[in-house]
Amino acid sequence: MDYARLFRLDGKVAVVIGAGSGIGQASARALAAHGATVVAADLRPDAARTTAAMIAEAGGRSEAQAVDVVQEADVRRLLDEVLARHGTLDVAVTTPAINVRKPVLAYTADEMDRVLAVNFKGTFYVLREAGRHMAERAGGSIIAFASIRAQIVEPGQSVYAATKAGIVLLCRTLAAELGPRGVVDTPLTRQIKNDPAWYRAYAARSAFDRWASPDEIAGPVVFLASDAASYVTGALLFVDGGWTAIDGRFTPPL
């Protein structure tokens, strides 16, 4: 075993959906820094190109693609094109999510449909299409982002939490089916971070008394994508600064 190269990703092709900002951008840059060729995909083409340019400036290999995870055909098109162009799809990372913060009794059907479409259905499309390609070649890594809300509730995040819990079970089920074959500072959380009371309330729940940066999430992504995680599947990895270990309860000022 060459332990010095255990986390290297040379020769691997990684697709990062949501690579235009936040955790997706940090993940794309980290994967490229460890040798992967990265396809930076995002709903916003300009944002995807910015990330690809950052990777290129650092000496990495990357290209930009546009994708809308809500559109089933668009997800299939993206992954099919990556496979056709590069001959392999080794890593798929999906991060897009939206949230509507309000009590259950105030939620509208349209709001629920929006959150379900992006968070749950969008992730499902990526898991299914990436899983299909990886099953054919009996190998690969799929990394989908959930949330501590998949485990611990917070008033005002009912549908968001339900989608994240659903993602966990989707991943576990996919791992079971394919196995025999072989709070972070992001644009999504910027609104509550900019409120001093919210920022402190969330920071205080962490063992480190602060928020995470996207760069602190990139390391676990590299680990899961590398051979160091070759015997990890269907696992739920908490990267939450000890929030769930300490407590996890929080009542927001709705």
C-alpha positions, 0 to 999 in steps of 0.5 A, spaced: 500 500 500 502 506 497 500 510 503 503 517 501 498 516 495 492 514 498 488 521 497 491 522 490 485 522 485 490 522 479 487 520 472 480 520 475 474 524 473 469 528 478 463 532 476 461 537 481 454 540 481 453 546 484 460 548 483 459 555 482 459 557 489 460 555 497 461 548 498 461 546 491 466 550 489 471 548 495 470 541 493 471 542 486 478 546 487 480 541 492 478 535 488 482 538 482 488 540 487 489 532 489 489 530 481 482 529 479 480 532 472 474 536 474 467 538 471 465 544 474 457 544 473 452 549 476 445 552 474 449 559 473 454 558 467 458 564 469 459 561 476 461 555 473 466 558 468 469 562 474 470 556 478 474 552 472 478 558 471 480 558 479 482 551 478 486 552 471 490 558 475 492 553 480 495 548 475 489 544 475 484 541 470 477 543 469 472 545 465 465 548 466 458 546 464 451 548 465 446 544 469 439 544 472 438 539 477 430 540 477 430 538 469 431 530 469 433 530 462 439 535 463 442 531 469 442 525 464 445 530 458 451 532 463 453 525 465 452 522 458 456 528 455 462 527 461 462 520 460 463 520 452 468 526 452 472 523 458 471 515 457 470 515 465 466 518 471 469 516 477 466 521 482 459 525 482 458 530 487 452 534 488 450 540 493 444 544 490 439 546 495 434 551 497 430 552 503 424 556 505 424 558 512 417 558 515 412 554 520 408 548 517 402 551 517 404 557 513 407 553 508 404 553 501 404 547 496 408 551 491 413 552 496 413 545 498 414 543 491 420 548 489 424 545 495 422 538 493 424 539 486 431 542 487 433 538 494 430 531 493 428 530 486 434 533 483 439 529 488 435 523 486 436 524 478 444 525 480 444 519 484 440 515 479 444 517 473 451 517 476 449 510 479 447 507 472 454 509 469 458 507 475 454 500 476 456 499 469 464 500 470 463 497 477 466 503 481 466 510 483 464 515 488 457 519 489 457 524 494 451 527 496 450 533 501 445 532 507 444 536 513 444 535 521 437 537 519 436 530 517 437 528 524 435 533 528 429 538 527 428 545 527 422 549 527 421 552 520 425 547 516 420 542 516 420 541 508 428 542 508 429 537 513 424 532 510 428 532 503 435 532 507 433 526 511 430 523 504 437 524 501 440 520 507 436 514 505 436 515 498 444 514 499 443 508 503 439 504 499 443 506 493 449 503 496 445 497 498 443 496 491 449 497 488 454 494 493 454 487 490 456 490 484 462 493 486 452 549 518 457 552 513 457 559 510 454 559 503 450 563 499 444 559 502 445 561 509 448 568 508 441 571 510 441 568 517 449 569 517 448 577 516 443 577 522 448 577 528 443 574 533 442 568 528 449 568 527 451 567 534 445 562 536 448 558 530 455 559 532 454 557 539 451 550 538 458 548 535 463 545 539 468 551 536 463 556 537 463 558 530 461 557 523 464 552 518 467 555 512 466 551 505 474 549 505 473 545 511 468 541 508 472 540 502 477 535 506 471 530 507 469 530 500 476 529 497 477 523 502 470 520 500 472 521 493 479 517 494 481 510 495 482 512 502 474 511 502 474 504 498 471 501 504 466 506 505 459 506 502 452 508 505 455 512 510 453 518 514 459 523 515 457 528 520 461 534 519 458 539 523 463 542 528 460 537 534 453 540 533 449 534 533 454 531 539 453 536 543 445 537 542 442 540 536 436 543 539 435 550 536 429 554 536 429 560 531 426 567 532 420 565 527 
